[in-house]
Amino acid sequence: MAFLYSEQSGLNDARIGRLATPLKMIIEAESDNLRKKDGALKTLFNVESSNRFGETIQYQDEFGTFIATPEGGGAENDSMVETQRKFIEHIPFMKEFTITKQMMDDSVLGIGAEAKRKAQNFVRAYYLTRNKLAEAALANGRNSSMVFNRAQIDLTTADGQPLFSTKHVYGSENGRAKGTQSNLFGCNRYHKNDRDCLLTLEDVEYLITAGAAKIRNMKDENGEILGYTADTVIIPGNMPVLEKYVKQVLGSAYEPYSANNGINIHYGAWTLVVLPSWQVDLDGDDLIQTYPIIVMSSEANKNLAGNMFFNRVPLSIKNWEDSHTRNWIWNGYCRFGIGFGTYKHIALMESYSSTLNGDQTQI
């Protein structure tokens, strides 16, 4: 069951019983259907359960390579050193809806249409909250934090930097290696005239190719190349030209911008995710527009504990009759935590048609 359901008062009123029982069934059915989908959260995040106040993700360096020893010699002792840790706190969220006394009076022969819609939308709002939170966390990944429905959300990774940053670190003072690396890159398109600076298929293909290379060459806590393969492209929901070009790059068997029938190395190798809640500010002038593309390795995301979502308390629903108004109140409570353990699974590639602004490492 995706949620917990309880009644705080007995259903002595037959009208309430006729209303509450079918409403519970509607909530259960709606919850089961939506749990199978769960949108961007299921696709882009590691969803796990938790029974604590929060969850700590701990990172260590790895064992070094084996060392050659002379005949009869002993093995050199090795150990792992903690390098970073990330704590993700669970946040409570709540919502209510009301079935009026008049609505209950008028639903003698069965559940009212308005009551049914409220029950369905109540569960949808729960899943919508989870998915909008996940989308917002990725869309605001250049920031250290964000406010979501009045909750302060930490968007830093275990090294203390925002999810997307040019100043990420790996290793530790006591470990085998220490250094910095970036997962935030900018590409400035130099041009001869105004027309040349519009976004092109070549730009999009280059950003995706470069992003895959950056993911592959991320270093672990020992300074070794991780070698993960990027397989997920994430783009905003309000950039139709960018979306069109990304789909052409990923869905064409041959190079989409060439008549030479050259092989398209991206064909069949990617999953495209469009985030409706990620809305980029459109300047109304393509000459100064920014085009962002997030590239991610789903395998690295899982193995390295990248995008994390913890279910602390599933949707818990209680209902009762308000003695003052005699309305029937349905109250929902849930608690979950979201955050990023590491940055090594994901990269933000931005293409500009004017001078670079902000802090990016140029591709």
N, C-alpha and C positions, 0 to 999 in steps of 0.2 A: 504494500500500500504506500502511495506517495505522500500521504498526509494522515494526521490523527484527527479523529472526530469524537466529540463528546457533547452531552447535553447537561446544562447546569440545573435544569429544573425538569420535573416530570411532565409528560405530555397528557395532562388530565383533560385538557380541552380537545375534543374530538376534531375540531376544525384545525387546530395546530398540528395534531398528529397526521391528518390527511395532507398537510402541507409540508411538514418537516421531513417525513420519510421519503417522498419522491425527490425533494430537494437534495437530500443526502445522496441518493442514487445518481442524480445528475452530476453532482460534484465529483463523485467517485469515477463515473464514466469519463468526464471531461479531464480529470487528472490523469487517468490511465492513457488517454489518447495523447495528451500534450507531453507526458513524460517520455514517450517514445520519440518525440521530435526534439524538443528542447533547444532548437535553433543553434545559434553561434556558440552557445555555452558547451554543448555536447561535442561540437566539431573542433573547437579551438582551445578548450581548457581540459585539464585533468580534474575530473569531478570525483571527490572522495568524501567519505564520512568522517566525522570527528565527534568525540565525546568530552572534549576539554574546552577550556576558555578560549584557546587559540592553538595554532599549530606552529611548531618551529621546524624549519628546514635547515639542515646542517650540511655543509660542504667540506670535503677533505681533499687533499691531493691524493694521487694514486701511488701505488708501489712503482718504483723505478724499474728499469729494465734489468734483466739478470746480468750479473757480473762474472766474467771469466775467472776461474780459480786454477792454481797450479795443481798438479797431481797430488792427491792426498790432502789438499787444503780444505778448509771449512768454508761454509757459506757466510756471506756478509749479512749481518742483521739489518732489516729494513723496517720502517714503520710509516704510518700515515699521519699527517698533521692537519688539524682543523684550520681551514682558511677563512670561511665566512659562514654566517648563519642568518636566517631570515625568519621573523616572527609574523604570522598572519592572525589578526584578531577577528573573532566572529562578531557580527553586528546584528542586532534584532531589528526586524521590520514588522509592522502591523497594519491592518486595514479592517474596516467594518462595513456592513451594509444592513439595511433595515427593511423588513416586510411590515407594512402598516397594518393596523387593525382592520381598516376598511378592505384592504386587499385580502386578508384572511377571511373576512366575512363573505366576500364575493367569490371565493374559490371552493364553494361547497361541493361541486362535482369533480374537483380535481385541482391540480396545481395551476395557478394563474400564469399567463404568458409572461408577464413582467417579472414575476418571481423566478421563473425558469431562466430568463435572460440574465437576471442578477446573479444567480448561482453560477451560471456558465462563465460570465464575465469576471466573477470573483476569482475563480481558479485561473483563468487566462491572465488576470492581472498579476498573479503570483509568478507564473512562468515568464511573463513579459518583464517583470522586475528583474529576475535573474539574468535574462538575456540582454536587457538594456544595460545592466551593470557591467556585464562581460564586454559588450561592445564599447561602452564608454571608457572602460579601463584601457583597452587597446588604443582607442582613438586619442586618448589623452596621455599616451605613453611617453611623450617628451617632457611631461611635468612630473614633479616629485609627489604630487597629491592632487586630488580633485574632490569636489563635493557632489554627492549623488543622493538625491532625496533627503537632504539634510545630514547625511552621514559623511564623515571625513574618511576618504579612502587613500591609503598609502600606496603609491605607485612605484616605489623604489624596489630595486632588487637587493640581493644579499650584500652587494658591495656598496650600498648606500646611494647609488646613482639611479636616476629615472630609468624606466625600462629601455628607452631609446636614448643613448648618450654617446658622445665621443670620448668619454673619460672612464669607461669601465675598466676595472682592474681584475687581474687573476693572480693566483698564488698568494704567498704571505712572506713575512720577514723570516720566519723559521722554516719555510718550505724549500722546495727545490728550485722554484722559479718565482719571479714577480715581474709584472709588467702591466701595460695598459693596452686596450684595444677598443674599437668602435663598432657599434651596430647602427649608426645613424650617418647616412651618406647623402650628399647632394651632387647633382649633375647640372651644370650651367650650360645651356645651349647657345653657343656663340653663333652669330648670324650676320649675313651681309645686308639683309634688308628686313623690314618688318614682317613680311610674309614668311620668311624662313624660320621665324622663331615660334610658329605654332607647333603644338604637340604632333608627333608623327608616330607611325608604327615602329620605325627604327628606334625611336626614343624608348618606347615601351618595351620592346624586345631587349634592348640594351640594359634597361633597369632590372628586368627579371633575370637576365643572364648574369649580370654583375652581382645581384643579390644572392643568387645561388652560389656563386664563387665565394662571397664573403661568409656565408654560413658554413661552407665546406672548410674554410681555413680558420675558423674560430679555434682558439687555443684553450686547453683544459687547465686545471690548476697546477699541472706540472710544466706548462708551457708547450705541450705537445699538440699537434694539429688533431682536431676531433674528427674531421672528415665526414660529417653528416650531409645527407642529400636533402636539399629543400624541395618540398612538394606541395606547398600551399601558398596561394596568392590571396591577399586580403586588400580590398579597395573600398573607398567611400561609397555611399549610396546615392550621392547627388551629382556625380560627374559622368554623364552619359557618354561623352567622347572618350574618356579614359576607359570606361567599361567596355565600349565597343572595341577599342584597340586591344585591350587585354584578352577579350574573347577571341579576336582574330588571331592573336599570337599563340594562344594556347590551343585553339581548335583547328588550326590549318595544318594539313599534312605537309605542305611545302611552305617555304618562306612567304609570308603573306604580302610582303612589300617588294617582291622580286618576281620577274618573269622568267627567271632562269631555272625554275623548278628545283632550287636547292632544298636540301632536307631541312625540316624544321625540328630542331633538337628538343623543343618544348612540347611537341604534339603528344598528347596522352600521358604526360608526366606530372600534371598538376591538378589540384583541386582549387577552384575559384570560389571565394566567399565574399559576397557583397554585404557590407554592414549598413543597414538602413539608418541606424542611429548615428553613424559617422557622417556628419555633414560638414564639408569643407567650405570655408568662406570663399564665395565666388566674387572676384573683383569686377566682373563684367568686362574685362579686357584681357584677352588671351595673352597679350604681350607681357603681362606681369603675373600670370597665374602660376600657382604651385600645383604639381601633380604628384601625390604621394602613393606609394605602393609598399605594402608590407609583405615580406617574403619570410616563410617559416618552414622549418623541418618538423613534421609531426612526430617523427621518431625521436629527435632530440628533445622536443617538448615533453615527451613522456619520460624518457630516460634521465633527463637532467632536472626534472621537476620545474618546468618553466612557468607556464600559465596555470595557476592553481586556484581551484574553487572547492571550498569545504562546506558540506552540509552539516551544520551543528544540530539544528532542530528543523525537521520538515514542516510543511504547512500544517499547523494545528488549528482546528476549527472548533469553536464552542458556540452554542446558541442559547438564548434565554428570553423570557418575556420581561419587558420593562414594566414594572408595576405602576409607574406614573402615567405612561402613554398607552400601555397595553400593546405596543408594537413589539414585533419579534425581531431581535437583534442577532446578527451573525458576526462573529469576531474571528479574525484570522491572525495567527502569530507564526513567524518563522525567524530563523537565525542562521546566517551563513557568513563565510569569510572569503575574500578574494585577494589575490596578490600574485607577485612574480618572484619565484625563487632565484632565477638566473636570467641572463640576457642572451646566452650563447645559442639559443635555438631560433632566434628571430632577428630581423633587420628591417629598418625603415629606409626605403630608397625614395628620394625626392628629386623631381626634375623641375628646373626653373627655366623660365624664358626671359629672365632678366638677371641682374646681379644677385648673387647668393646673399640671402639674409638669414640670420640665425647662426647657430653653431653646428656645422656639419663638416664631416670629413669628405672632401671631394673625391668622387670615384675616379 
